[in-house]
Amino acid sequence: MNNAWARTICRLLIVLMAWTPFQYAQAGMIGTDQVVTHSSQADRTTVLNFLGRTDVTSQLQSFGLDASTAKDRVAAMTDEEVRYLAGRIDSMPAGASSSSGWIVVIIIVAVIWWVATKR
């Protein structure tokens, strides 16, 4: 009985291996300039997309800076400055980050603890 199960499983594995699609990967050499150009262009696009958001544009206008002027300044930045700024944009939290939410949670926990200990 055990030998029959082993033969069945082996046959099943052979069939499954035959049906497995084989994909051939092709590797090639790329130059450093291609990687650096692509990386810096992606970072510059990230910063420009960030400046194109409506909330960022309105904040810039409240500071007295036009969106087109800000985009011109990004175009004048070096690749290192753009990389730093894009890294800061990517590491920012998605929503608003404020400490007032934590203060409210701490107050609620303190009130619940106070009520529970006074009973």
Summary of the structure (lengths in Angstrom):
residues: 119
radius of gyration: 29.1
end to end distance: 68.0
largest distance: 83.8
contacts: 220
relative contact order: 0.07
helix: 75%
strand: 0%
